């Protein structure tokens, strides 16, 4: 029987991933798969969707400032210490943005205007501008997360099954953000075969 274990984390803290070493030993994990979007800092994205590039760059910088080690870097280093192979199975940010480029372009175009006019103060337009500059990146980063979540979850499930069936691993651990867990498990269960089980580690 092959087993897929799912572990949820929160990107701003190492609280959850610090359990990885214990989990590897307890469940005899032979391979770790993990989520993390790459390519946020690539300047080529600026020519595609400039406001999204700036927003994601700022988000990435702030996240690194809060969690200097990085939850998935911690997972990778833990795997290396125990000589366990680890593989990133996420999409790149370019894959995500170009898959629905028209929608992201529309949001990038109208969001600043909507926010500015929502908070317009005739006597203090400068304050409205500051609010727009502060809120727009938050909205844009949030829109990427919400719009792409199903696309990424399907990719996770597909890659996990691929590693489970094509590699000689019996026990696999997938580490991802907590909000992916239920959907990924549901997708894996749909593809579940007689010799594969899926379990969320709580």
N, C-alpha and C positions, 0 to 999 in steps of 0.2 A: 504493500500500500504506500503510495506516494502522498506526502503531506505538504500543503502550502499554508504557511503561517503568515498572518497579516499583523503588523504592528503600526499603530498610529502615533504621530508625533505633532508637536507644535513648533513652528520654525523659529520662534523667538527664544526658545529655551532648550537646554539639553536634558531636562528632567526625564523625558520619556526614552530618549535614545541611550541614556546611561545604563539602561537595562539590557542593552544588546548583548554584552559579553555573557551575562547570566543566561539569557535566552538561548544563545548559541550552544552553550554547554548543556542546558536542561533539555532542549529539544533535538540535540545532535544535528544542528544546522550544517548543511554542506555547501550552501551557496546563498548569498544575499543579493537581492535586487532592490533598487531604491529609486525613488522619485527625485528629480531635480531638473528644472528647466534650464537649459544652457543657451548662451549666446545673447544674453540681455545687454551686454556692453558692446556688442558689435556695431560699429558706426554705420554700416550699410543699412541698418534699420532706420537711420535718421532720414534717408532719402525716400523710404517707403512710407513711414508713419512717424513724422518727427515728434509730435506731442506724446505719442505712446513710448517712443524711445526715451525721451527725457523723463517721463513719469516712472517707467520701469527702472531706469538707471538710478533715480533718486531712491526708489523703494529698495533696490538692491543694496545701495550704499547704507541706508538707514538700518536695514536688517543685519548687515555685517557689523555695524556699529553696536547694535544691541547684543548680538550673539556672535562674538568675534571668531569662535571656533567653527560654528556652523553645524547644524544637527546632522547633515549627511556627511560632512567631512569627518565627524566623530564616528559615524557608522563605518565609513571606509577604513579609518585608522584602526578601529576595533577589529574589523575583519582581517586586516593585514597582520595584526599582532597574533592572531590565532590561525594564520595561514588559510583563511577562508576566502574563496574568490568572490568578488563583488562586481555587479554590473549596473550601470545606469540604463533605465529602460524608458525614460521620458522623451517627449518631443522637444525640439528646439523652439525657442520663442519665434523664430522665423516661420517654422511650420505652422505654429498656432496663428500668428497674425496674417499670414498669406492665405490661410484656408478660408477665411471670411474677411478678406481685405476690404471689400465694399462696405461691410457693416462697421468695421473699426474706423474706416475713413469717415463715414457718416458721423459716428459718435465723436471722433476727434474734431470734426468741423463744427458741430452744433453744441457740444457740451459747454465750452467756455462762454458762449453767448447766452445760453439758458441760465447758467449759474450767475453770470454778471447781471442780467436783467431781473433775476429773482431777488438778488440782494442789492438792487440799485437804490442808492440814496442820492437824490437830486442835489442835496447840499454837500454831500461828501462822496463824490464819484471815486476818489482815490481809495477809499476804504472798500468800496465794491470791487475795485480792481485787485486789491490785496486778497480779499476773500476768494475771488475767482482763481487767482494764482495758487492759493493754498488748497482749495477743494478740488479743482480739476484733476490733478495727478491722482488723488485718492479715488475719485470716481473712475478714471480710466484704468487704473490698476485693478480695481474691483470688477470692472466690466470684463477684463481679460480672464480673470479667475472664474467668473460666472459663465461666460460664453463658452470657454474652452473646457470646462470641467468634464462634460460628457465625452468629448473627443479624447481627452487624455485618459479618462477611465477605461474607455474601450481599448485604447492602445496598451494600457497597463495589463488588462486581462489577456489580450492577445499575446503579448510578450511573455507573460508569466506562464501561460499554457505552452508556449513554444519552448521555453527553458525546461519546463517540467517534462515534456514528452521527448525532446530531442537530446537532452543532456542526461548524463548518468547521475542525476541527483535525486535522492529519495526525499530529503527534507529541505524545503526552500523557505527562506524568510523574505517577505516583501515589506519594506519600510516606506511609509508615505504619510502625508498630512492626514490628520484624523478625519477630515471631511470627505476623504476619498473611500474610506474603509467599507461602508455599507454597500455603496454602488459597485465597488470592485468585487466584493464577495458575491453579490447578486449576479454579476456578469460571469464570474468564474463558476458559480453553481450551475448556471445555464449550460456551460460547456463541460461541466464536471462529468468525469467518466467513472466507471466502476472502481478503478484502482487509484483514484485521486480524491483526497478530502481537503476541505478548506476550513481554517479556524482563525478567528480573530483573537489575538492575545490581549487580555485586559489587565 
